[in-house]
Amino acid sequence: MADFLTVALVCAKTLAAPDCSRDTALDVFVAPAPSPITCMMQGETLAAQSGLLDRATNYLKIGCERRRTASLAPSATVSANAP
């Protein structure tokens, strides 16, 4: 499983870059990536393949996020700590 996620945000040029987020973006593209380098390289590709990026009115913001995983305590550990 990939440890990273490429997040490509297409934001309106009227929106300041620090304010461009998943909530404010016009479009959001997310894909798994095996490494940070791959993560950054595939962001442009994701947006280009979509055909939704119009550089006259939009810009692309690419980020890499670590994939979040939930970790559950084994039931034996939970019951061992019970009174």
PDB file of N, CA, C and O in Angstrom:
ATOM      1  N   MET A   1       0.842  -1.173   0.000  1.00  0.00           N
ATOM      2  CA  MET A   1       0.000   0.000   0.000  1.00  0.00           C
ATOM      3  C   MET A   1       0.890   1.241   0.000  1.00  0.00           C
ATOM      4  O   MET A   1       1.938   1.281   0.645  1.00  0.00           O
ATOM      5  N   ALA A   2       0.437   2.253  -0.746  1.00  0.00           N
ATOM      6  CA  ALA A   2       1.183   3.506  -0.826  1.00  0.00           C
ATOM      7  C   ALA A   2       1.090   4.251   0.501  1.00  0.00           C
ATOM      8  O   ALA A   2       0.037   4.280   1.137  1.00  0.00           O
ATOM      9  N   ASP A   3       2.204   4.853   0.909  1.00  0.00           N
ATOM     10  CA  ASP A   3       2.250   5.586   2.170  1.00  0.00           C
ATOM     11  C   ASP A   3       1.802   7.037   2.034  1.00  0.00           C
ATOM     12  O   ASP A   3       1.544   7.706   3.035  1.00  0.00           O
ATOM     13  N   PHE A   4       1.710   7.526   0.795  1.00  0.00           N
ATOM     14  CA  PHE A   4       1.399   8.934   0.570  1.00  0.00           C
ATOM     15  C   PHE A   4       0.190   9.082  -0.345  1.00  0.00           C
ATOM     16  O   PHE A   4      -0.179   8.160  -1.072  1.00  0.00           O
ATOM     17  N   LEU A   5      -0.410  10.252  -0.290  1.00  0.00           N
ATOM     18  CA  LEU A   5      -1.486  10.611  -1.200  1.00  0.00           C
ATOM     19  C   LEU A   5      -1.104  11.899  -1.907  1.00  0.00           C
ATOM     20  O   LEU A   5      -0.698  12.871  -1.270  1.00  0.00           O
ATOM     21  N   THR A   6      -1.237  11.901  -3.222  1.00  0.00           N
ATOM     22  CA  THR A   6      -1.085  13.134  -3.981  1.00  0.00           C
ATOM     23  C   THR A   6      -2.421  13.856  -3.925  1.00  0.00           C
ATOM     24  O   THR A   6      -3.466  13.269  -4.209  1.00  0.00           O
ATOM     25  N   VAL A   7      -2.385  15.121  -3.562  1.00  0.00           N
ATOM     26  CA  VAL A   7      -3.599  15.938  -3.538  1.00  0.00           C
ATOM     27  C   VAL A   7      -3.353  17.118  -4.467  1.00  0.00           C
ATOM     28  O   VAL A   7      -2.521  17.982  -4.188  1.00  0.00           O
ATOM     29  N   ALA A   8      -4.088  17.141  -5.575  1.00  0.00           N
ATOM     30  CA  ALA A   8      -3.981  18.226  -6.543  1.00  0.00           C
ATOM     31  C   ALA A   8      -5.256  19.059  -6.450  1.00  0.00           C
ATOM     32  O   ALA A   8      -6.357  18.550  -6.659  1.00  0.00           O
ATOM     33  N   LEU A   9      -5.095  20.334  -6.138  1.00  0.00           N
ATOM     34  CA  LEU A   9      -6.230  21.240  -5.984  1.00  0.00           C
ATOM     35  C   LEU A   9      -6.253  22.231  -7.136  1.00  0.00           C
ATOM     36  O   LEU A   9      -5.239  22.867  -7.425  1.00  0.00           O
ATOM     37  N   VAL A  10      -7.382  22.369  -7.791  1.00  0.00           N
ATOM     38  CA  VAL A  10      -7.565  23.375  -8.824  1.00  0.00           C
ATOM     39  C   VAL A  10      -8.343  24.511  -8.179  1.00  0.00           C
ATOM     40  O   VAL A  10      -9.500  24.346  -7.791  1.00  0.00           O
ATOM     41  N   CYS A  11      -7.695  25.667  -8.068  1.00  0.00           N
ATOM     42  CA  CYS A  11      -8.305  26.809  -7.382  1.00  0.00           C
ATOM     43  C   CYS A  11      -8.429  28.002  -8.329  1.00  0.00           C
ATOM     44  O   CYS A  11      -7.647  28.150  -9.269  1.00  0.00           O
ATOM     45  N   ALA A  12      -9.416  28.841  -8.066  1.00  0.00           N
ATOM     46  CA  ALA A  12      -9.622  30.052  -8.860  1.00  0.00           C
ATOM     47  C   ALA A  12      -8.479  31.027  -8.601  1.00  0.00           C
ATOM     48  O   ALA A  12      -7.989  31.142  -7.478  1.00  0.00           O
ATOM     49  N   LYS A  13      -8.066  31.722  -9.647  1.00  0.00           N
ATOM     50  CA  LYS A  13      -6.972  32.694  -9.497  1.00  0.00           C
ATOM     51  C   LYS A  13      -7.320  33.813  -8.528  1.00  0.00           C
ATOM     52  O   LYS A  13      -6.427  34.485  -8.013  1.00  0.00           O
ATOM     53  N   THR A  14      -8.592  34.017  -8.277  1.00  0.00           N
ATOM     54  CA  THR A  14      -9.010  35.064  -7.339  1.00  0.00           C
ATOM     55  C   THR A  14      -8.812  34.641  -5.886  1.00  0.00           C
ATOM     56  O   THR A  14      -8.930  35.464  -4.978  1.00  0.00           O
ATOM     57  N   LEU A  15      -8.512  33.369  -5.666  1.00  0.00           N
ATOM     58  CA  LEU A  15      -8.297  32.841  -4.321  1.00  0.00           C
ATOM     59  C   LEU A  15      -6.800  32.819  -4.019  1.00  0.00           C
ATOM     60  O   LEU A  15      -6.017  32.290  -4.807  1.00  0.00           O
ATOM     61  N   ALA A  16      -6.399  33.389  -2.887  1.00  0.00           N
ATOM     62  CA  ALA A  16      -4.981  33.398  -2.502  1.00  0.00           C
ATOM     63  C   ALA A  16      -4.509  31.965  -2.236  1.00  0.00           C
ATOM     64  O   ALA A  16      -5.268  31.142  -1.723  1.00  0.00           O
ATOM     65  N   ALA A  17      -3.266  31.676  -2.583  1.00  0.00           N
ATOM     66  CA  ALA A  17      -2.717  30.323  -2.429  1.00  0.00           C
ATOM     67  C   ALA A  17      -2.855  29.761  -1.006  1.00  0.00           C
ATOM     68  O   ALA A  17      -3.198  28.587  -0.861  1.00  0.00           O
ATOM     69  N   PRO A  18      -2.600  30.554   0.053  1.00  0.00           N
ATOM     70  CA  PRO A  18      -2.766  29.995   1.399  1.00  0.00           C
ATOM     71  C   PRO A  18      -4.212  29.598   1.717  1.00  0.00           C
ATOM     72  O   PRO A  18      -4.454  28.764   2.590  1.00  0.00           O
ATOM     73  N   ASP A  19      -5.172  30.203   1.001  1.00  0.00           N
ATOM     74  CA  ASP A  19      -6.583  29.902   1.240  1.00  0.00           C
ATOM     75  C   ASP A  19      -7.096  28.740   0.391  1.00  0.00           C
ATOM     76  O   ASP A  19      -8.224  28.285   0.578  1.00  0.00           O
ATOM     77  N   CYS A  20      -6.283  28.266  -0.528  1.00  0.00           N
ATOM     78  CA  CYS A  20      -6.665  27.153  -1.392  1.00  0.00           C
ATOM     79  C   CYS A  20      -6.551  25.857  -0.585  1.00  0.00           C
ATOM     80  O   CYS A  20      -5.460  25.476  -0.160  1.00  0.00           O
ATOM     81  N   SER A  21      -7.682  25.191  -0.380  1.00  0.00           N
ATOM     82  CA  SER A  21      -7.710  23.943   0.396  1.00  0.00           C
ATOM     83  C   SER A  21      -8.722  22.998  -0.246  1.00  0.00           C
ATOM     84  O   SER A  21      -9.356  23.343  -1.243  1.00  0.00           O
ATOM     85  N   ARG A  22      -8.868  21.821   0.323  1.00  0.00           N
ATOM     86  CA  ARG A  22      -9.852  20.873  -0.201  1.00  0.00           C
ATOM     87  C   ARG A  22     -11.255  21.468  -0.158  1.00  0.00           C
ATOM     88  O   ARG A  22     -12.090  21.161  -1.009  1.00  0.00           O
ATOM     89  N   ASP A  23     -11.510  22.314   0.827  1.00  0.00           N
ATOM     90  CA  ASP A  23     -12.844  22.907   0.980  1.00  0.00           C
ATOM     91  C   ASP A  23     -13.119  24.045  -0.008  1.00  0.00           C
ATOM     92  O   ASP A  23     -14.267  24.263  -0.396  1.00  0.00           O
ATOM     93  N   THR A  24     -12.081  24.765  -0.414  1.00  0.00           N
ATOM     94  CA  THR A  24     -12.281  25.936  -1.271  1.00  0.00           C
ATOM     95  C   THR A  24     -11.930  25.680  -2.733  1.00  0.00           C
ATOM     96  O   THR A  24     -12.202  26.529  -3.581  1.00  0.00           O
ATOM     97  N   ALA A  25     -11.345  24.553  -3.043  1.00  0.00           N
ATOM     98  CA  ALA A  25     -10.928  24.255  -4.417  1.00  0.00           C
ATOM     99  C   ALA A  25     -12.129  24.012  -5.326  1.00  0.00           C
ATOM    100  O   ALA A  25     -13.180  23.551  -4.882  1.00  0.00           O
ATOM    101  N   LEU A  26     -11.953  24.329  -6.594  1.00  0.00           N
ATOM    102  CA  LEU A  26     -12.979  24.056  -7.599  1.00  0.00           C
ATOM    103  C   LEU A  26     -13.030  22.561  -7.901  1.00  0.00           C
ATOM    104  O   LEU A  26     -14.106  22.000  -8.112  1.00  0.00           O
ATOM    105  N   ASP A  27     -11.872  21.926  -7.922  1.00  0.00           N
ATOM    106  CA  ASP A  27     -11.751  20.489  -8.148  1.00  0.00           C
ATOM    107  C   ASP A  27     -10.633  19.941  -7.285  1.00  0.00           C
ATOM    108  O   ASP A  27      -9.649  20.629  -7.014  1.00  0.00           O
ATOM    109  N   VAL A  28     -10.789  18.703  -6.856  1.00  0.00           N
ATOM    110  CA  VAL A  28      -9.784  18.034  -6.027  1.00  0.00           C
ATOM    111  C   VAL A  28      -9.497  16.673  -6.638  1.00  0.00           C
ATOM    112  O   VAL A  28     -10.416  15.905  -6.922  1.00  0.00           O
ATOM    113  N   PHE A  29      -8.215  16.377  -6.841  1.00  0.00           N
ATOM    114  CA  PHE A  29      -7.788  15.084  -7.354  1.00  0.00           C
ATOM    115  C   PHE A  29      -6.908  14.437  -6.297  1.00  0.00           C
ATOM    116  O   PHE A  29      -5.979  15.065  -5.790  1.00  0.00           O
ATOM    117  N   VAL A  30      -7.194  13.193  -5.965  1.00  0.00           N
ATOM    118  CA  VAL A  30      -6.423  12.466  -4.958  1.00  0.00           C
ATOM    119  C   VAL A  30      -6.028  11.116  -5.539  1.00  0.00           C
ATOM    120  O   VAL A  30      -6.853  10.428  -6.140  1.00  0.00           O
ATOM    121  N   ALA A  31      -4.766  10.740  -5.360  1.00  0.00           N
ATOM    122  CA  ALA A  31      -4.283   9.452  -5.853  1.00  0.00           C
ATOM    123  C   ALA A  31      -3.187   8.933  -4.927  1.00  0.00           C
ATOM    124  O   ALA A  31      -2.436   9.730  -4.363  1.00  0.00           O
ATOM    125  N   PRO A  32      -3.079   7.619  -4.758  1.00  0.00           N
ATOM    126  CA  PRO A  32      -2.014   7.056  -3.938  1.00  0.00           C
ATOM    127  C   PRO A  32      -0.656   7.247  -4.603  1.00  0.00           C
ATOM    128  O   PRO A  32      -0.546   7.265  -5.829  1.00  0.00           O
ATOM    129  N   ALA A  33       0.371   7.389  -3.777  1.00  0.00           N
ATOM    130  CA  ALA A  33       1.739   7.552  -4.285  1.00  0.00           C
ATOM    131  C   ALA A  33       2.691   6.775  -3.376  1.00  0.00           C
ATOM    132  O   ALA A  33       2.546   6.819  -2.154  1.00  0.00           O
ATOM    133  N   PRO A  34       3.656   6.068  -3.950  1.00  0.00           N
ATOM    134  CA  PRO A  34       4.578   5.272  -3.145  1.00  0.00           C
ATOM    135  C   PRO A  34       5.676   6.088  -2.451  1.00  0.00           C
ATOM    136  O   PRO A  34       6.270   5.621  -1.479  1.00  0.00           O
ATOM    137  N   SER A  35       5.950   7.311  -2.949  1.00  0.00           N
ATOM    138  CA  SER A  35       7.024   8.116  -2.363  1.00  0.00           C
ATOM    139  C   SER A  35       6.702   9.597  -2.527  1.00  0.00           C
ATOM    140  O   SER A  35       5.852   9.960  -3.341  1.00  0.00           O
ATOM    141  N   PRO A  36       7.379  10.460  -1.756  1.00  0.00           N
ATOM    142  CA  PRO A  36       7.141  11.906  -1.903  1.00  0.00           C
ATOM    143  C   PRO A  36       7.488  12.433  -3.295  1.00  0.00           C
ATOM    144  O   PRO A  36       6.815  13.330  -3.802  1.00  0.00           O
ATOM    145  N   ILE A  37       8.522  11.890  -3.909  1.00  0.00           N
ATOM    146  CA  ILE A  37       8.918  12.353  -5.243  1.00  0.00           C
ATOM    147  C   ILE A  37       7.831  12.020  -6.259  1.00  0.00           C
ATOM    148  O   ILE A  37       7.445  12.866  -7.066  1.00  0.00           O
ATOM    149  N   THR A  38       7.343  10.790  -6.215  1.00  0.00           N
ATOM    150  CA  THR A  38       6.260  10.383  -7.103  1.00  0.00           C
ATOM    151  C   THR A  38       5.022  11.223  -6.842  1.00  0.00           C
ATOM    152  O   THR A  38       4.302  11.597  -7.768  1.00  0.00           O
ATOM    153  N   CYS A  39       4.788  11.510  -5.599  1.00  0.00           N
ATOM    154  CA  CYS A  39       3.634  12.308  -5.195  1.00  0.00           C
ATOM    155  C   CYS A  39       3.637  13.651  -5.908  1.00  0.00           C
ATOM    156  O   CYS A  39       2.621  14.039  -6.485  1.00  0.00           O
ATOM    157  N   MET A  40       4.723  14.348  -5.883  1.00  0.00           N
ATOM    158  CA  MET A  40       4.803  15.672  -6.498  1.00  0.00           C
ATOM    159  C   MET A  40       4.731  15.585  -8.028  1.00  0.00           C
ATOM    160  O   MET A  40       4.134  16.444  -8.677  1.00  0.00           O
ATOM    161  N   MET A  41       5.339  14.551  -8.589  1.00  0.00           N
ATOM    162  CA  MET A  41       5.361  14.421 -10.045  1.00  0.00           C
ATOM    163  C   MET A  41       3.976  14.101 -10.608  1.00  0.00           C
ATOM    164  O   MET A  41       3.627  14.577 -11.688  1.00  0.00           O
ATOM    165  N   GLN A  42       3.198  13.314  -9.904  1.00  0.00           N
ATOM    166  CA  GLN A  42       1.925  12.902 -10.477  1.00  0.00           C
ATOM    167  C   GLN A  42       0.813  13.930 -10.291  1.00  0.00           C
ATOM    168  O   GLN A  42      -0.234  13.807 -10.926  1.00  0.00           O
ATOM    169  N   GLY A  43       1.002  14.925  -9.454  1.00  0.00           N
ATOM    170  CA  GLY A  43      -0.015  15.954  -9.268  1.00  0.00           C
ATOM    171  C   GLY A  43      -0.335  16.691 -10.549  1.00  0.00           C
ATOM    172  O   GLY A  43      -1.506  16.857 -10.889  1.00  0.00           O
ATOM    173  N   GLU A  44       0.679  17.133 -11.263  1.00  0.00           N
ATOM    174  CA  GLU A  44       0.486  17.829 -12.542  1.00  0.00           C
ATOM    175  C   GLU A  44      -0.194  16.913 -13.542  1.00  0.00           C
ATOM    176  O   GLU A  44      -1.073  17.342 -14.290  1.00  0.00           O
ATOM    177  N   THR A  45       0.216  15.648 -13.555  1.00  0.00           N
ATOM    178  CA  THR A  45      -0.347  14.689 -14.498  1.00  0.00           C
ATOM    179  C   THR A  45      -1.834  14.470 -14.237  1.00  0.00           C
ATOM    180  O   THR A  45      -2.629  14.417 -15.176  1.00  0.00           O
ATOM    181  N   LEU A  46      -2.207  14.345 -12.978  1.00  0.00           N
ATOM    182  CA  LEU A  46      -3.620  14.157 -12.628  1.00  0.00           C
ATOM    183  C   LEU A  46      -4.479  15.299 -13.154  1.00  0.00           C
ATOM    184  O   LEU A  46      -5.520  15.072 -13.771  1.00  0.00           O
ATOM    185  N   ALA A  47      -4.046  16.501 -12.912  1.00  0.00           N
ATOM    186  CA  ALA A  47      -4.811  17.675 -13.338  1.00  0.00           C
ATOM    187  C   ALA A  47      -4.828  17.797 -14.863  1.00  0.00           C
ATOM    188  O   ALA A  47      -5.857  18.137 -15.447  1.00  0.00           O
ATOM    189  N   ALA A  48      -3.701  17.522 -15.504  1.00  0.00           N
ATOM    190  CA  ALA A  48      -3.628  17.643 -16.963  1.00  0.00           C
ATOM    191  C   ALA A  48      -4.543  16.623 -17.642  1.00  0.00           C
ATOM    192  O   ALA A  48      -5.209  16.941 -18.627  1.00  0.00           O
ATOM    193  N   GLN A  49      -4.574  15.416 -17.121  1.00  0.00           N
ATOM    194  CA  GLN A  49      -5.411  14.382 -17.725  1.00  0.00           C
ATOM    195  C   GLN A  49      -6.903  14.676 -17.563  1.00  0.00           C
ATOM    196  O   GLN A  49      -7.714  14.219 -18.368  1.00  0.00           O
ATOM    197  N   SER A  50      -7.260  15.416 -16.555  1.00  0.00           N
ATOM    198  CA  SER A  50      -8.673  15.708 -16.317  1.00  0.00           C
ATOM    199  C   SER A  50      -9.228  16.684 -17.348  1.00  0.00           C
ATOM    200  O   SER A  50     -10.416  16.640 -17.671  1.00  0.00           O
ATOM    201  N   GLY A  51      -8.374  17.563 -17.865  1.00  0.00           N
ATOM    202  CA  GLY A  51      -8.818  18.579 -18.808  1.00  0.00           C
ATOM    203  C   GLY A  51      -9.573  19.727 -18.158  1.00  0.00           C
ATOM    204  O   GLY A  51     -10.130  20.577 -18.852  1.00  0.00           O
ATOM    205  N   LEU A  52      -9.596  19.757 -16.822  1.00  0.00           N
ATOM    206  CA  LEU A  52     -10.354  20.790 -16.109  1.00  0.00           C
ATOM    207  C   LEU A  52      -9.522  22.013 -15.735  1.00  0.00           C
ATOM    208  O   LEU A  52     -10.063  23.006 -15.250  1.00  0.00           O
ATOM    209  N   LEU A  53      -8.229  21.947 -15.952  1.00  0.00           N
ATOM    210  CA  LEU A  53      -7.359  23.054 -15.557  1.00  0.00           C
ATOM    211  C   LEU A  53      -7.269  24.079 -16.682  1.00  0.00           C
ATOM    212  O   LEU A  53      -6.763  23.785 -17.765  1.00  0.00           O
ATOM    213  N   ASP A  54      -7.761  25.271 -16.418  1.00  0.00           N
ATOM    214  CA  ASP A  54      -7.694  26.390 -17.358  1.00  0.00           C
ATOM    215  C   ASP A  54      -6.774  27.431 -16.733  1.00  0.00           C
ATOM    216  O   ASP A  54      -7.191  28.176 -15.846  1.00  0.00           O
ATOM    217  N   ARG A  55      -5.548  27.486 -17.182  1.00  0.00           N
ATOM    218  CA  ARG A  55      -4.542  28.355 -16.552  1.00  0.00           C
ATOM    219  C   ARG A  55      -4.890  29.841 -16.625  1.00  0.00           C
ATOM    220  O   ARG A  55      -4.295  30.644 -15.906  1.00  0.00           O
ATOM    221  N   ALA A  56      -5.830  30.216 -17.466  1.00  0.00           N
ATOM    222  CA  ALA A  56      -6.225  31.625 -17.559  1.00  0.00           C
ATOM    223  C   ALA A  56      -7.056  32.034 -16.339  1.00  0.00           C
ATOM    224  O   ALA A  56      -7.013  33.188 -15.914  1.00  0.00           O
ATOM    225  N   THR A  57      -7.804  31.093 -15.785  1.00  0.00           N
ATOM    226  CA  THR A  57      -8.688  31.424 -14.666  1.00  0.00           C
ATOM    227  C   THR A  57      -8.397  30.633 -13.395  1.00  0.00           C
ATOM    228  O   THR A  57      -8.893  30.975 -12.321  1.00  0.00           O
ATOM    229  N   ASN A  58      -7.597  29.579 -13.513  1.00  0.00           N
ATOM    230  CA  ASN A  58      -7.315  28.694 -12.376  1.00  0.00           C
ATOM    231  C   ASN A  58      -5.817  28.495 -12.189  1.00  0.00           C
ATOM    232  O   ASN A  58      -5.017  28.812 -13.068  1.00  0.00           O
ATOM    233  N   TYR A  59      -5.462  27.968 -11.039  1.00  0.00           N
ATOM    234  CA  TYR A  59      -4.082  27.530 -10.814  1.00  0.00           C
ATOM    235  C   TYR A  59      -4.108  26.204 -10.076  1.00  0.00           C
ATOM    236  O   TYR A  59      -5.121  25.815  -9.494  1.00  0.00           O
ATOM    237  N   LEU A  60      -2.984  25.526 -10.110  1.00  0.00           N
ATOM    238  CA  LEU A  60      -2.867  24.203  -9.517  1.00  0.00           C
ATOM    239  C   LEU A  60      -2.006  24.266  -8.264  1.00  0.00           C
ATOM    240  O   LEU A  60      -0.918  24.842  -8.274  1.00  0.00           O
ATOM    241  N   LYS A  61      -2.491  23.682  -7.209  1.00  0.00           N
ATOM    242  CA  LYS A  61      -1.726  23.578  -5.964  1.00  0.00           C
ATOM    243  C   LYS A  61      -1.599  22.089  -5.647  1.00  0.00           C
ATOM    244  O   LYS A  61      -2.601  21.386  -5.514  1.00  0.00           O
ATOM    245  N   ILE A  62      -0.359  21.620  -5.527  1.00  0.00           N
ATOM    246  CA  ILE A  62      -0.119  20.198  -5.298  1.00  0.00           C
ATOM    247  C   ILE A  62       0.432  20.003  -3.894  1.00  0.00           C
ATOM    248  O   ILE A  62       1.316  20.736  -3.450  1.00  0.00           O
ATOM    249  N   GLY A  63      -0.093  19.024  -3.219  1.00  0.00           N
ATOM    250  CA  GLY A  63       0.393  18.682  -1.883  1.00  0.00           C
ATOM    251  C   GLY A  63       0.517  17.180  -1.742  1.00  0.00           C
ATOM    252  O   GLY A  63      -0.105  16.417  -2.481  1.00  0.00           O
ATOM    253  N   CYS A  64       1.315  16.774  -0.800  1.00  0.00           N
ATOM    254  CA  CYS A  64       1.468  15.361  -0.481  1.00  0.00           C
ATOM    255  C   CYS A  64       1.084  15.165   0.977  1.00  0.00           C
ATOM    256  O   CYS A  64       1.497  15.925   1.853  1.00  0.00           O
ATOM    257  N   GLU A  65       0.301  14.149   1.215  1.00  0.00           N
ATOM    258  CA  GLU A  65      -0.127  13.852   2.576  1.00  0.00           C
ATOM    259  C   GLU A  65       0.243  12.414   2.911  1.00  0.00           C
ATOM    260  O   GLU A  65       0.220  11.533   2.052  1.00  0.00           O
ATOM    261  N   ARG A  66       0.580  12.198   4.158  1.00  0.00           N
ATOM    262  CA  ARG A  66       0.779  10.816   4.610  1.00  0.00           C
ATOM    263  C   ARG A  66      -0.583  10.169   4.730  1.00  0.00           C
ATOM    264  O   ARG A  66      -1.537  10.769   5.224  1.00  0.00           O
ATOM    265  N   ARG A  67      -0.654   8.938   4.272  1.00  0.00           N
ATOM    266  CA  ARG A  67      -1.907   8.196   4.389  1.00  0.00           C
ATOM    267  C   ARG A  67      -2.156   7.927   5.868  1.00  0.00           C
ATOM    268  O   ARG A  67      -1.257   7.492   6.588  1.00  0.00           O
ATOM    269  N   ARG A  68      -3.366   8.184   6.310  1.00  0.00           N
ATOM    270  CA  ARG A  68      -3.736   7.947   7.705  1.00  0.00           C
ATOM    271  C   ARG A  68      -4.249   6.526   7.848  1.00  0.00           C
ATOM    272  O   ARG A  68      -5.025   6.042   7.025  1.00  0.00           O
ATOM    273  N   THR A  69      -3.810   5.880   8.888  1.00  0.00           N
ATOM    274  CA  THR A  69      -4.312   4.532   9.164  1.00  0.00           C
ATOM    275  C   THR A  69      -4.794   4.480  10.597  1.00  0.00           C
ATOM    276  O   THR A  69      -4.194   5.082  11.488  1.00  0.00           O
ATOM    277  N   ALA A  70      -5.857   3.773  10.810  1.00  0.00           N
ATOM    278  CA  ALA A  70      -6.381   3.607  12.163  1.00  0.00           C
ATOM    279  C   ALA A  70      -5.695   2.404  12.788  1.00  0.00           C
ATOM    280  O   ALA A  70      -5.513   1.373  12.140  1.00  0.00           O
ATOM    281  N   SER A  71      -5.325   2.540  14.019  1.00  0.00           N
ATOM    282  CA  SER A  71      -4.714   1.411  14.700  1.00  0.00           C
ATOM    283  C   SER A  71      -5.593   1.033  15.878  1.00  0.00           C
ATOM    284  O   SER A  71      -5.939   1.870  16.712  1.00  0.00           O
ATOM    285  N   LEU A  72      -5.936  -0.208  15.930  1.00  0.00           N
ATOM    286  CA  LEU A  72      -6.807  -0.698  16.988  1.00  0.00           C
ATOM    287  C   LEU A  72      -6.004  -1.558  17.952  1.00  0.00           C
ATOM    288  O   LEU A  72      -5.145  -2.335  17.537  1.00  0.00           O
ATOM    289  N   ALA A  73      -6.285  -1.417  19.225  1.00  0.00           N
ATOM    290  CA  ALA A  73      -5.611  -2.240  20.225  1.00  0.00           C
ATOM    291  C   ALA A  73      -6.176  -3.650  20.152  1.00  0.00           C
ATOM    292  O   ALA A  73      -7.387  -3.819  20.007  1.00  0.00           O
ATOM    293  N   PRO A  74      -5.327  -4.661  20.251  1.00  0.00           N
ATOM    294  CA  PRO A  74      -5.826  -6.040  20.269  1.00  0.00           C
ATOM    295  C   PRO A  74      -6.759  -6.251  21.461  1.00  0.00           C
ATOM    296  O   PRO A  74      -6.555  -5.663  22.523  1.00  0.00           O
ATOM    297  N   SER A  75      -7.769  -7.078  21.288  1.00  0.00           N
ATOM    298  CA  SER A  75      -8.755  -7.278  22.345  1.00  0.00           C
ATOM    299  C   SER A  75      -8.133  -7.858  23.608  1.00  0.00           C
ATOM    300  O   SER A  75      -8.629  -7.588  24.702  1.00  0.00           O
ATOM    301  N   ALA A  76      -7.063  -8.649  23.497  1.00  0.00           N
ATOM    302  CA  ALA A  76      -6.405  -9.224  24.679  1.00  0.00           C
ATOM    303  C   ALA A  76      -5.822  -8.111  25.547  1.00  0.00           C
ATOM    304  O   ALA A  76      -5.858  -8.197  26.774  1.00  0.00           O
ATOM    305  N   THR A  77      -5.284  -7.062  24.912  1.00  0.00           N
ATOM    306  CA  THR A  77      -4.705  -5.953  25.670  1.00  0.00           C
ATOM    307  C   THR A  77      -5.789  -5.179  26.383  1.00  0.00           C
ATOM    308  O   THR A  77      -5.610  -4.772  27.531  1.00  0.00           O
ATOM    309  N   VAL A  78      -6.909  -4.970  25.719  1.00  0.00           N
ATOM    310  CA  VAL A  78      -8.006  -4.222  26.320  1.00  0.00           C
ATOM    311  C   VAL A  78      -8.571  -4.974  27.526  1.00  0.00           C
ATOM    312  O   VAL A  78      -8.820  -4.370  28.570  1.00  0.00           O
ATOM    313  N   SER A  79      -8.775  -6.287  27.390  1.00  0.00           N
ATOM    314  CA  SER A  79      -9.351  -7.045  28.499  1.00  0.00           C
ATOM    315  C   SER A  79      -8.350  -7.221  29.637  1.00  0.00           C
ATOM    316  O   SER A  79      -8.748  -7.339  30.796  1.00  0.00           O
ATOM    317  N   ALA A  80      -7.068  -7.238  29.324  1.00  0.00           N
ATOM    318  CA  ALA A  80      -6.051  -7.373  30.389  1.00  0.00           C
ATOM    319  C   ALA A  80      -6.019  -6.160  31.287  1.00  0.00           C
ATOM    320  O   ALA A  80      -5.645  -6.262  32.455  1.00  0.00           O
ATOM    321  N   ASN A  81      -6.412  -4.998  30.752  1.00  0.00           N
ATOM    322  CA  ASN A  81      -6.383  -3.770  31.547  1.00  0.00           C
ATOM    323  C   ASN A  81      -7.701  -3.540  32.281  1.00  0.00           C
ATOM    324  O   ASN A  81      -7.801  -2.608  33.080  1.00  0.00           O
ATOM    325  N   ALA A  82      -8.701  -4.357  32.030  1.00  0.00           N
ATOM    326  CA  ALA A  82     -10.003  -4.185  32.681  1.00  0.00           C
ATOM    327  C   ALA A  82      -9.907  -4.623  34.139  1.00  0.00           C
ATOM    328  O   ALA A  82      -9.136  -5.531  34.453  1.00  0.00           O
ATOM    329  N   PRO A  83     -10.675  -3.996  35.045  1.00  0.00           N
ATOM    330  CA  PRO A  83     -10.608  -4.363  36.469  1.00  0.00           C
ATOM    331  C   PRO A  83     -11.184  -5.731  36.750  1.00  0.00           C
ATOM    332  O   PRO A  83     -11.195  -6.172  37.899  1.00  0.00           O
TER     333      PRO A  83
END
